[in-house]
């Protein structure tokens, strides 16, 4: 296994991580997946039968253990996806959120630096923009306005990486809200939740239907991360990118209409009005398109059709919170 092609992926069994590992393997990388299996091992099952994949069960908060592993692995690149993800999960586990999203990120970066890792890719979020007074598209240079513990930990981690990444090629990727089918499926994400309800003909409530967010498919995240790992161009220091496309900024009401139209179904929803989540922002993805030539291939309509088909085939037996982070 050549060091140049060896990539460590934390959060490998997760909603995004399982797809990232699969994409890297398909492009010829050797992948070491690391995960605590907080949400089970379903996302790993398609990977364990693939050549050039190794799994290490490890809680990223265990500094001594991941230091031993990185000393052994010595990866060319680290793709750091492990986190307590989302506002509800962070609110439920605030101490674990700070330890995982912030403290462990600092420690992992330090060990990667010691091991002369060439690239460090950190998964952040467009939720960092929080609430915007303007409907203009927000670029990477706009001020951050985190409104939740989840976003606060990501903003703090970003700022620390910016201050400490002078000698390591670092990518901070602010993901739009994820959607789409995954080996470790989630139905607690907006697009997936709406698509499930509409496909099953179930009534659902909608809060803040006029608020804006950007959305991006999990496959597109995987494609971009693989591209960064394979890119021969060196971009020294910290590189911050919003990840998504301008066309995939939606209000919630637009999402509902898009999903219903894509699946030829009727959405049975009640507009509740204002909720507790005040986030409202539209995001520009011009930089990632220009500098990394990134153009997402899968939109909300694609996810809606795929989820509807999967549910029609009864591929997701529902058992409580199995397909959610909380």
N, C-alpha and C positions, 0 to 999 in steps of 0.2 A: 504494500500500500504506500504510494508515494506521498510525501508530505504536501507537495504542491496541490494535490487533489483531495486532501482530507479536510472535511468540514465537520465541526461540532455544532449540533442544533440543540439548544435547550428548549424545553417545552415540546419535545418531539411527538408526544402522544396527543397533543392538543388539536383544537379545531383548525388552526392555521398550520401548526408544526407538522402534523402528519402529512399534509399536502406538500409542504416545503421539502421534507425528507424524500418523498416519492419523486418529486421533480428533479432534485439534485442527483438521485440515483440514476434516473433515466438519462441524465446528461453526462454520466460517467464519473461522477464524484464518489469517493468513499465517504460514508456518513456515519458518524457516531451520534446517536440520539440519546439525549439525557432527559429524564422526566421523573417526578415523584409519584406519578400515577394517581394524583388526587382525584381525577375524574375517570379512573379506570384505564384499561389497556386496549380498548376497542380500536383506537386509532393506530395502534402499532401492528395489529394483526396482518394487514396487507404488506407491511414492511419486513416482517421477520422471515419471510420466505425469499426475500430478494438478496442477491449477492452484494457484497461490499457494504452491508449494513450491520452495525453493532449497536446493541442497546445497553445503556448503563442506568440502572434505577438509582436515583440520587435526588435528594432535596437540595435545591440550589442554595439554600441558606446554610448548608453544611460546608463551611469554607475549607476546612482541612481535607474533606473528601474530594471536592471538585479540584482542589489544588493538586492532589495526588493524581487525579484523572488527567488533568491538562498536562502535567509533567510527563505522563505516559503517552498521551495522544499527540501532543504538539501539533495542533491543527494549523492548516494554512489560514482558515477563516473560522470565526465564531459567529453563529447566528443566534442572537439572544432573544428568544420569544417567551421564555418562562416568566410568568407573572400571575398575580391575582388580578383577573381581568374584569372590568366593568364596575359600575357604581354600586350595584347591590352586593356583589361579592366583597368588595373592599369595605363597604359599610358594615357588613356582617363580621369581617375578619380584619379590623383595622391594623392590629399589630403585625399580623402576618403580611398584610399588604405592604407596609413600610419596609419590613425586613426583606421581602421578596423583590418588590419593584424597585427599591432604592438601594438598600444596604448590599444586597447580593449582587446587584449590577455593578456597584463600585468595586467589590471584591473580585468579581469575575473579570472585569476589565483589567484590574491590576495583575492578576495571574496571567491573563492573555498577553499583557505587555512583557512580563518577565519571560514568557516562553517564546517571545519574538513572533507572535501571531501577526500575520500581514494585514488582515481585515477584521474589523469588528462591526457587526451589523446589529443595531438596536431597534426593536419594535416599539415605537411610540404611537401616538394617536392624535387625530384631528380634534378630539374632544378637548385638547389643550387650549383651543381657541375660545371655548366656552360660550360666551354671549357677545355678539357683535352688534353695535349700534347701527352699523352700516350694512347694506345689502350688497356692497361691493365684494368681489372675490378676494379672499384673504390669502396673501402669499406667505412664504416662510419668514419674511421680514416683519410681518405684523406682530403686534404685541400679543402675548399669551394671557388668557384670562380663565384659569382653571376654576371650575365650580364644584368639584367633587374630590374626594380623597384620591380616587383613581387617577384623575388628571393631575392632581397636585404631585403625586409620587412620580409620574412620568415627566412633568416639567422639571422637578428637582433633579431627576436623573439626567435629563437632557442638559441642564445647566452645568452639572458636575462633569459630564463627558466633554462638553465644549471647553471647559477650563483645563482639562487634563489629557486631551487627545493630540497634543502637538506632534508626537512621534509615532502615532499609530493611525493608519487610514481607517477612519470611523464614519459610519453611515447611520444617521438618525432618520428613521422612516416613520413619518406621521401618517398612519393608515386611516383611510376613510372607514366608515362603519362596515364591517365585514358581512358578507352574505354568501349563500350557495351551499351545495352539498359537500359534505366532508365525511371522511371515515370516522371522525369523532364529531358527530352531528350536534348542532345546537339549534333549538327552536326558541331561545330567549333573545334572539337578535331581531331587530325590527322587521327587516324584509322577510326573513324565514318565518317569523311569528305570523305576520300578515298572510304570507303565502299558504301556510298551513291552515289557518282559519278559513280562508277563502276557498281553498281546495276541498275542505271537509264540510263546507256549508255552515260553519259555526259562527254565531254572532260574537262580536268582539268590540271592546271599547277603545277609543282613540283619544288621547290627550294631546293638546297643543298641535292640532292638525295643520296649522299654517307655518310651523317652524321648519327651518331648513337644516339639512345635513348632507354631507357627501357619502356615497356608498361605493364599495368596491368588492369584487368577487375574490374569494380565497384563492382561486386558480391564478388570478392576476398577481396577487401578492407573491405566490410561489415563483411565477415567471420572472418577476423583477429581482427577487433575491438570488435566484439562479444566475441571472444576467450579471449581477454585481459580483458574484463569486467567480464567474468565468471571464469577466472583463480584464483585458491586459493593461488597460489604462490605469495609472495610479493617480488617485485624487488625494493628495496629502491632507492631513488634519481632519477636521470635522466637515461632513457634508450632510446638510439637512434637506430632506425632500418630503413634500406632501405626496401621498400616493393615492391616486384615483384618476378621474377625468372630469373636466368641467361639465360635460353633458350629464354626469351622474350625480349632480347636486339635485336633491328632491325635497319638496315639502312632503310631510306625511300623507296628506290628502292625494298628492300626485303619485306617491308610491302605491296607494290603494287602487287608484284608477289604472295605473300601469299594470299591476299584477292581475287585476280583474280582466282587463282587456287581453293580456297575453294568454290567459288560461280560459278565456270565453266563459267566465263565471260571474256571478253576482256577489258583491261584497256586502255582507250583512253587519254593518257597524253602527255604533252610536258615538257621535262626537260629544265627548264629555266636557270639553272646554279646557280651561287651564289646569295643568298638573304641577307636580313638584319639580320636574326636570325643566329648567329654564333655558337649556342650551339652544342656540339659534345661530347658525353660521353657514356661509357659503364659502367654498375654498377654491383657490386657483391651483391648477396642476400643470401650469406652463413650464415650470422649471424642470420637473422630472421628465416631461415630454421632450424638452430641448436638450438637456444634458445627458440623459440616459436613454433617449429614444423610446420611452415607455408609453405605450398606448394600450390600455386595457382592452381585452377581447370579449369579456363576458359582462353583460349588464344585468339590471334588475329583471327585465323581461325574460332573459335566459334562465335566471335562477327560478323565477316563478314557474316556468314550464317544467323544469327539471324536478323541482320539489313536488309539483302537482302529480307528475308521472310517478315519482317514487312512492308517494302516499297512495296513489291509485293501485300500485302493485303491493301495498301493505308491507313495505320494506322497513317501516319504523313502528314496531309495537310500542305503545306509550305506557311507561311505568313511572309515574311521578316525575321527579326532577332529573331523570336519567339524561335527558337531552338539554340540560341547562347548567349554568355555573352556580346557581343557588337553589 
